[in-house]
Amino acid sequence: MNISTTLTSAIFTVWQAIAPDCIEVLTDNEEAIEICTDGDRLLPYMGFIETPHAWTEYRALCLVHGYRKVIEALAEDPRLQLI
């Protein structure tokens, strides 16, 4: 599965914005990724031009590979070791 830097950067930016509110209750990196991608968080937290591209890529990956596989792949990506 090919995951772009645009998508990982978008997720990391969301994480920086929401981590203080949720880090204490998360048990693993997979949960952190889910929190970042849940509820369309990739859209409102991103203030730069790549936002639509990151969201489109995420949705396309989910359609092709399935939500669970995408979350697992993102959680294993070395660029997204959030916890």
C-alpha angles and dihedrals in degrees: 000000000000113000116186128222087240091063096043091048091051092051091047091051091052089048092054090053099046105028096092089058098049114017094098094060099044118096103190146010093262090061090049091053091048091052091051095050099036122102096014091290090153089071108050097039096052116085100176136081097262093068098095090044093052092047092046091049092049093050092046092050090051092050093049101038104019129253097270094050091049093050090048092049092048091048090053095047109111090220090062106050094138100160 
